[in-house]
Amino acid sequence: MLDATTRSGGTATASPRAAATEPGAAVPTAAVPVPLTPSGPAGPVAFAGAAGLAARCARVLLSPWSRLSLLLVLLAAAGTSVLLFQPQRLLTHGWPPQLGGAAAVVAFAVAYGVGTVAFLPRPLLNLAAGALFGSQFGLAAALAGTVLGAGVAFGLGRMLGQDALRPLLRGRLLKAADGQLSRHGFRSMLAARLFPGVPFWAANYCAAVSRMGWPAFLLATALGSVPNTAAYVVAGARAAAPTSPAFLIAMACIAVPAVAGAAVAWRKRHHLRAR
């Protein structure tokens, strides 16, 4: 056993055991590997990489062309569902007997709105509303469905298609139409709804791509759709008596605006091309 000191040279030297047990002395330890936990050195690097990847994926998914592709997929699915389920059978088979009264009117209005988004012709839906519910309730259901369908289509086009399609408005005719809808939204949409020359779905999505506001679009749609919708609804309600005055007047109200709209469009074509 070693002594605490040696006497050689007259100096005192601490033994290894004493040095190890001396207060404040550093004890050598073996190197122990530090695990790389999420809170360790590799954690922030991995988290930053995952966050960057998520940000890039989000930019791709929310890009204008990705949203436009989603809109096209939704419209294609809606059109396919119309071809498969054939809602025009309501004219021949009638409304389901489980629904009646106000619930039937509300359900038809919702179905009407979804049908217009899926490119179902509004004249067919208006005739069905008159045949199923009569003139008054049929007109209420058809107008509610018209505004609902127009609002849904306008919202889809504005959120999913506007950013991608606006840079493509380069032709003279397209620029003129966009300028007319953007600067005179209410007046232009009111004319498009009054004269049935413009398809309902086309007016919805053209307005969505333009800078027209929501209030002007919905109000012009509600007011401008009344005459044409009422004519079709009355015609559907009086279809069993095609020689009745109400049916003949309704058919005249359908034909006259169509001819007038075609005449106005023919006169305005040179004005639009010149702009």
C-alpha positions, 0 to 999 in steps of 0.5 A: 500500500502506498503512503500518502507522501514520500520522503525522497527529496524532502517533498511531499507527493500525493498518492493517486488514491489521495489525489482521486479523493481530494476535494475539488479534484476532477475525476476522469470518466470514459467517453459516453455517446450522447443519444440524438433525441428530438431535443438533441442536435439533430432535432431542429434540423429534422424538424426544419426539413419536415416543415420545409417539405410541408410548406412546399407541398402546401404551395403546390396544392394551393397553387392556382392551377391545382385549384383549377384542376380541383374545380374541373374534377368537381364539375366533371363529377357533378356532370357524371352524377347527373347522367347516372341518376337522371333527375329529369325522371321527376317529370315522369315519376313525380316527387317521392311520396315521403316528402310533402308540404314545405319540406318538399319545397325546401328539398326541391330548392336544394336539389335545384341548386345542386343540379344547376351546378352540375349543368342540369338545364334550368328550363327543365328544372323550372318545368318540373317545379311547376308540374310538382308544386304549382305556380306559387310554390313552384316559383318560390322553390325555383327562385330559391334554387336559382340563387343557391346554385348561382351562389355555389357556382360563383363561390367555386369559380372565385376560390378555385378558378379566378387566379388561374384564369384571369391571366388568360384573358388576353383576347379582345372579346374576353377583355371586353366581357371581363371589363363589362362585368367588373365595372358594371357588374349588377347591370351586366348580370341583370341583362344576362339573366333577363335575356336567356341567350347566355347559359346559366352556368357560363354566366356564373363562372364568367362572373366568378373570374371577373372582379364582380362583387358578391352582392351585385351578383346575387341581387342581379341573379334574383331579380333578373331570373324572375320573369323567365323562371315564372314563365317556365314554372307556369308552363309546367303547371299548366302543361296538362292544358296546352290551349289554356290562356295561362299556358299560351301567355307563358310560352309567349313570355319564354319566346319573346325574351329569347328573340330580344336577347338574340337581337341585342347580342347581334347588334352588340357584337361589333361594339364588343369586338371594337373594344 
